[in-house]
Amino acid sequence: MATSSPAAVTEALRTVLHRVGQAAERCGRGADRVRVVAVSKTKPVALIRQLYDAGHRCFGENYVQEIVDKAPQLPDDVEWHFIGNLQSNKVKPLLTGVPNLAVLESVDDEKIANRLDSFVASAGRNPLKVFIQVNTSGEESKSGVEPSSCVELAKHVSQNCSNLEFCGLMTIGNLDYTSTPENFKTLASCRSEVCKALGIPEEKCELSMGMSGDFEQAIEMGSTNVRIGSIIFGPREYPKKSSD
């Protein structure tokens, strides 16, 4: 059943936050150590506003056009996360259209890192927080750097992109959750290697992993950032394609 009414969406968020708190407690962490990104892909601004009015501030989008359309309709203190694949020619529209973009979670090669770094510098904005996306499932259809190349990309962002702030690693994993533990273990291993290479403590490198079907397990395995859409907002509502 779709979660579509404002009251249902608010209650769904409360339930998710409660479950996040319980999962964090089970592994000896406070609920405040886990960020919930409410992924509002395909959902109307009215539902996002409902959660905003209920006190939530962190929202995520997968598509540049959608976040650019929505952001101006909502207060400036929304903490937007962009979690989709980003092409170089979309960097300017994204950063221009969403000046309050808090985190870009999907840096997956040096080219996009360099483009972001250059535009942030020219725009005169504060350094942009970024996560490096790692393809932990090995699927060719997935974006993300290979685990074996993660350290090299993290070094590039940290050492050569002064207008970017490296904050952590992100993975999508298998969408059917068949390899969830392995995906999460791989990302945690990547963090250990990256932190050793950069000489930083592991708590300074976030892990963005876990979605609607596996966020509790992700938290128990170290996630600090979970991206939750359908169990808050209901099934995504894609427009029907024309048969022309």
C-alpha positions as CSV (number, residue, x, y, z in Angstrom):
1,M,0.0,0.0,0.0
2,A,1.4,3.4,-0.9
3,T,2.2,5.8,1.9
4,S,0.8,8.9,0.4
5,S,-1.2,11.0,3.0
6,P,0.7,13.6,5.0
7,A,-0.3,11.9,8.3
8,A,0.9,8.5,7.1
9,V,4.2,9.8,5.9
10,T,4.9,11.6,9.2
11,E,4.0,8.4,11.2
12,A,6.2,6.3,8.9
13,L,9.2,8.6,9.6
14,R,8.6,8.3,13.3
15,T,8.6,4.5,13.0
16,V,11.8,4.6,11.0
17,L,13.5,6.9,13.5
18,H,12.5,4.6,16.3
19,R,13.9,1.6,14.5
20,V,17.1,3.5,13.8
21,G,17.5,4.3,17.5
22,Q,16.9,0.7,18.4
23,A,19.5,-0.6,15.9
24,A,22.0,2.0,17.1
25,E,21.5,1.0,20.7
26,R,22.1,-2.7,19.8
27,C,25.6,-1.8,18.7
28,G,26.4,0.6,21.5
29,R,25.8,3.9,19.6
30,G,23.4,6.7,20.2
31,A,20.6,7.4,17.6
32,D,22.2,10.8,17.1
33,R,25.2,9.0,15.5
34,V,23.1,7.9,12.5
35,R,21.7,10.3,10.0
36,V,18.5,9.4,8.2
37,V,18.3,10.7,4.7
38,A,14.6,10.7,3.6
39,V,14.8,10.0,-0.1
40,S,11.9,11.8,-1.8
41,K,12.5,10.6,-5.4
42,T,9.3,11.1,-7.5
43,K,7.4,12.4,-4.4
44,P,5.7,15.9,-4.3
45,V,7.1,18.8,-2.4
46,A,4.0,18.8,-0.2
47,L,5.1,15.5,1.4
48,I,8.6,16.7,2.0
49,R,7.2,19.9,3.6
50,Q,5.1,17.7,5.9
51,L,8.2,16.0,7.2
52,Y,10.1,19.3,7.4
53,D,7.3,20.7,9.5
54,A,7.6,17.6,11.7
55,G,11.2,18.5,12.3
56,H,13.1,16.5,9.8
57,R,15.8,18.4,7.8
58,C,17.7,15.8,5.8
59,F,16.4,14.8,2.3
60,G,17.9,13.1,-0.7
61,E,17.3,13.0,-4.4
62,N,18.7,10.9,-7.2
63,Y,18.1,13.1,-10.2
64,V,19.5,16.6,-10.9
65,Q,16.3,18.0,-12.4
66,E,14.2,16.8,-9.6
67,I,16.3,18.3,-6.8
68,V,16.8,21.5,-8.8
69,D,13.0,21.8,-9.1
70,K,12.2,21.0,-5.5
71,A,15.0,22.8,-3.6
72,P,13.7,26.4,-4.3
73,Q,10.3,25.5,-3.0
74,L,11.5,24.5,0.4
75,P,13.3,26.4,3.3
76,D,17.0,27.1,3.0
77,D,17.9,25.0,6.1
78,V,17.0,21.7,4.3
79,E,20.1,19.5,4.2
80,W,20.0,18.1,0.7
81,H,22.0,15.0,-0.2
82,F,22.5,14.2,-3.9
83,I,22.8,10.4,-4.2
84,G,22.5,9.7,-7.9
85,N,25.0,9.3,-10.6
86,L,26.3,12.8,-11.6
87,Q,27.6,13.6,-15.1
88,S,30.1,16.4,-15.5
89,N,27.7,18.5,-17.6
90,K,25.2,18.5,-14.7
91,V,27.6,19.9,-12.1
92,K,26.8,23.5,-12.8
93,P,23.0,23.1,-12.8
94,L,23.1,21.1,-9.6
95,L,25.3,23.4,-7.6
96,T,23.8,26.6,-9.0
97,G,20.2,25.3,-8.5
98,V,20.8,23.9,-5.0
99,P,23.0,26.3,-3.1
100,N,22.2,24.5,0.2
101,L,23.4,21.1,-1.1
102,A,24.9,19.6,2.0
103,V,26.5,16.4,0.7
104,L,27.2,14.8,-2.7
105,E,27.3,11.1,-2.0
106,S,28.2,9.8,-5.4
107,V,31.8,10.8,-6.5
108,D,33.1,7.9,-8.4
109,D,36.0,9.1,-10.5
110,E,38.7,11.8,-10.7
111,K,37.0,13.5,-13.5
112,I,33.8,14.3,-11.6
113,A,35.9,15.2,-8.5
114,N,37.9,17.7,-10.5
115,R,34.8,19.2,-12.1
116,L,33.2,19.7,-8.7
117,D,36.3,21.1,-7.2
118,S,36.7,23.6,-10.1
119,F,33.1,24.8,-10.0
120,V,32.9,25.1,-6.2
121,A,36.0,27.3,-6.4
122,S,34.6,29.5,-9.1
123,A,31.3,29.8,-7.3
124,G,33.0,31.0,-4.2
125,R,31.0,28.6,-2.0
126,N,32.2,26.8,1.1
127,P,33.9,23.4,0.4
128,L,31.4,20.8,-0.6
129,K,31.2,17.6,1.5
130,V,31.5,14.5,-0.6
131,F,31.3,10.7,-0.2
132,I,33.1,8.4,-2.6
133,Q,30.7,5.8,-4.1
134,V,32.1,2.2,-4.1
135,N,30.7,-0.5,-6.3
136,T,30.7,-3.3,-3.7
137,S,28.5,-5.6,-5.6
138,G,30.6,-5.9,-8.7
139,E,27.6,-5.2,-11.0
140,E,28.5,-3.5,-14.3
141,S,25.2,-1.6,-14.2
142,K,26.2,0.1,-10.9
143,S,28.2,3.3,-10.6
144,G,31.0,3.5,-8.2
145,V,34.7,3.0,-8.1
146,E,36.1,-0.6,-7.6
147,P,37.0,-1.3,-4.0
148,S,40.7,-1.8,-5.1
149,S,40.7,1.8,-6.5
150,C,39.0,3.4,-3.5
151,V,42.2,4.5,-1.7
152,E,43.6,6.1,-4.8
153,L,40.4,8.2,-5.4
154,A,40.1,9.1,-1.7
155,K,43.7,10.4,-1.9
156,H,43.0,12.4,-5.0
157,V,40.0,14.1,-3.4
158,S,41.8,14.8,-0.1
159,Q,45.1,16.0,-1.6
160,N,44.2,17.6,-4.9
161,C,40.6,18.9,-4.5
162,S,40.9,21.7,-1.9
163,N,37.3,22.8,-2.5
164,L,35.9,19.4,-1.6
165,E,35.7,17.9,1.9
166,F,36.1,14.1,1.9
167,C,33.7,12.8,4.5
168,G,33.1,9.1,3.8
169,L,32.2,6.2,1.6
170,M,28.9,5.2,0.0
171,T,27.5,2.0,-1.5
172,I,24.2,0.9,-3.0
173,G,24.9,-2.8,-3.0
174,N,22.5,-5.4,-4.5
175,L,19.0,-4.0,-4.7
176,D,17.5,-7.3,-3.9
177,Y,19.6,-7.4,-0.7
178,T,21.0,-10.9,-1.5
179,S,24.5,-9.9,-0.7
180,T,23.9,-7.2,2.0
181,P,26.4,-8.4,4.6
182,E,29.2,-8.9,2.0
183,N,28.5,-5.4,0.5
184,F,28.7,-3.8,4.0
185,K,31.8,-5.7,5.0
186,T,33.5,-4.6,1.8
187,L,32.7,-1.0,2.4
188,A,33.9,-1.2,6.0
189,S,37.2,-2.8,4.8
190,C,37.5,0.1,2.3
191,R,37.1,2.6,5.1
192,S,39.9,0.9,7.1
193,E,42.3,1.1,4.1
194,V,41.3,4.7,3.3
195,C,41.8,5.9,6.8
196,K,45.1,4.1,7.1
197,A,46.3,5.7,3.8
198,L,45.1,9.2,4.8
199,G,46.2,8.9,8.4
200,I,42.7,9.7,9.8
201,P,40.7,7.9,12.5
202,E,37.8,5.8,11.2
203,E,35.2,7.9,13.0
204,K,36.2,10.7,10.6
205,C,35.1,8.6,7.6
206,E,31.4,8.0,7.4
207,L,29.7,5.0,5.9
208,S,26.6,5.6,3.8
209,M,25.0,2.2,3.4
210,G,21.6,0.8,4.1
211,M,18.2,1.5,2.5
212,S,14.6,0.6,3.3
213,G,15.1,-3.2,3.3
214,D,18.4,-3.4,5.2
215,F,19.0,-0.2,7.2
216,E,19.0,-1.8,10.6
217,Q,21.6,-4.4,9.6
218,A,23.6,-1.6,8.0
219,I,23.6,0.4,11.2
220,E,24.7,-2.7,13.2
221,M,27.6,-3.1,10.7
222,G,28.7,0.5,11.1
223,S,26.6,2.8,8.9
224,T,26.4,6.4,10.0
225,N,24.1,7.5,7.1
226,V,21.0,5.5,5.9
227,R,19.1,6.5,2.8
228,I,15.4,5.6,3.2
229,G,12.7,6.2,0.7
230,S,9.9,3.8,0.1
231,I,9.0,2.8,3.7
232,I,8.7,6.5,4.5
233,F,7.0,7.8,1.3
234,G,5.5,4.7,-0.2
235,P,6.3,3.2,-3.6
236,R,7.9,5.5,-6.1
237,E,5.5,6.9,-8.7
238,Y,7.1,6.9,-12.1
239,P,5.2,8.5,-15.0
240,K,3.9,6.0,-17.5
241,K,5.9,5.9,-20.6
242,S,4.2,6.8,-23.9
243,S,3.8,4.0,-26.3
244,D,4.6,6.3,-29.2
